[in-house]
Amino acid sequence: MGKKRVPTNSRKMPRKKRRRISPFLVILCFLLSIAALALVAYLIFQLIVLDMFPLTLLIPMVSVIVLLTLMIILFSNFKCRRQVSKLFMTLLLAVLTVGYGFGNYYVYGLTNLFNEVTNLTDKVAHRINVYALKGSGIDNAKDLDGLSVGIVPSLNEDGIQRCINDLESNDVSIDVYDYYTLSDLLYGFYSNQVDAIILDEAYEYDIHEMGGEYTNFGTSTVNVHQTVYYTDRSESQNESLNRVSSIVSDPFTVLISGNDSYGSLNENSRSDVNMLVTINPATHTVLMTSIPRDLYVTLVCPEGAEACPADTLNKLTHSGLYGVASTDETIENLLEIPVNYTVRVNFSSLVNLVDAVGGIDVYIEEGLEVDTFYANGTQGVQAGWNHLEGERALAFARERYAYTDGDNQRVKNQQIVLEALINKIASPSMLLNFGDFIDALGGAFETNMPADQIRSFIRYQFAMMPDWKFENFSIVGEVGTEYCTIQGDYASVMIPYMEYVDAAKEKIQAVLDGDSSESIESPTTDLSQLTLWDFSEYMDLPENSNEADGQESNTYVQDSDLWVEDPDYSY
């Protein structure tokens, strides 16, 4: 007999059903896929229009973006069979879509940036202020009615008259007193000879540099009225007659003009930084030639510059009051070399750019340490490597009082800051700060270099990755006190040594010709062997032209302990 089969109560367990994917998740994944495809297509279009990347980089970059996007879309829509995997891929798709959105935003901003910085504003803003001493009881324009107000007509006569007319239109009547110089005006102001003063805001920096009680001019006074007006920017500021055909093949020189102001670039202000950057793309050589702001030079006025005293002696920094074109042409006249392009920045630009790249690193030689920067009271620098954020980088670039070599060391510091900033921008770490950097570039500078030339240079940098060699030179001179026609007063200036001026010409030409600037021997450091510029042919006695046309006024001069009213006084 066969073995008896024993029945069992066991039965086959049913297979666990897969959880159905949420219809909402399916729809969301599909919509994100459509959005990602649209955004990636627009991003590729913008990258092509931007024309900033070489094909050797653009094609692989676009290929990676397209393949990555298609793989994620296909997998998330057709391969995911479980709720968890579908959810994960949908989240990944959402992140990708947001990333493409930001990418489009920054590329669009970069495109607009090229248009902004290469189109100088058509108008120049001028601000004329009425200042009163704090605690004087004068808090607004109405309080000026019937009071005495001092002016220096030679310091923007048109603007001052506009301010006076502006006050009169608001039923504010003032007694106007003329002064010959800024120092005379301030003496009368602080001596309570007049109740207030009218002054172009551009001269505030001159006041601070006078030292003494004037150093705190900004905190000891109150601005009770401001007149703002605009003039057309000189056409010569927008164009350059010395442009090269291609900056990736032809050597060229750029003037970097740094204004002594914060905020908008549509205001003319002193050129606190004056640096020529000569670039030879064939030899990968960059020569930075610094020119001291106080260099005593013959002023050249661009066409259309109003009230510009052409062919007179002034500090180079004051040329900026008549636009970057005046600084450009004055330097061309001094060095007898063409400046192909200009770049104009201000204090805000440097602070924002340095902060946007995460700060810069500078090396300080022994003996050049600074405990506290005079410019803004921030922490100084020590010997060795120092990491500087925006405000400290600005203070380092402006510092001169802490050095025995004064302005000469300041221009060297400016070269150090520029080189450190360029190195940081060219470093891989910029990828992490790219967004902040693009944001900081907006409104940071303006240039007359065409946008297509800038893009071609960036393509050249990406394609060739050249190892740039930086070389430096600074023009030096002897500090003295000479008459400046723009200020209408004597001021501290730097009279150039001709050997250094000649060396600057030769070094720039050497780089343009494909050689190193170091092939030109630098002048001796024995100052007794150098020759100061002879400017005696320009030294005519200044004429008194301070009376405003049609303006009945009094004239005050400083005479020992008293102020003497003398309407007929002249030099």
Buried (B, 14 or more C-beta within 10 A) or exposed (E): EEEEEEEEEEEEEEEEEEEEBEEEBBEBBBEBBEBBBEBBEBBBEBBEEBBBBBEEEBEEEBEEBBEEBBEBBEBBBEEBEEBEBBBEBBEBBBEBBBBBBEBBEBBBBBBEBBEBBBEBBEEBBBBBBBBBBEEBEBEEBEBBEEBBBBBBBBBBBBBBBBBBEBBEEEEBEBBBBBBBBBBBBBBBBBEEBBBBBBBBBBBBBBBBBBEEEBEEBEEBBBEBBEBBBEBEBBEBBBEBEBBBEEBBEBBBBBBBBBBBBEEEBBBBBBBBBBBBBBBBBEBEBBBBBBBBBBBBBBBBBBEBBBBBBBEBBBBBBBBBBBBBBBBBBBBBBBBEBBBBBBBBBBBBBBBBBBBBBBBBEBEBEEEBBBEEBBBEEBBBBEEEEBEBBBBBBBBBBBBBEBBEEBBBBBBBBBBBBBBBBBBBBEEEEBEEBBBBBBBBBBBBBBBBBBBEBBBBBBBBBBBEEBEBBBBBBBBBBBBBEBBBBBBBBEBBBBBBBBBBBBBBBEBBBBBBEEBBBBEBEEBEEEEEEBEBBEBEEBEEEBEEEBBBEEBEBBBBBBEEEEBEEEEEBEE
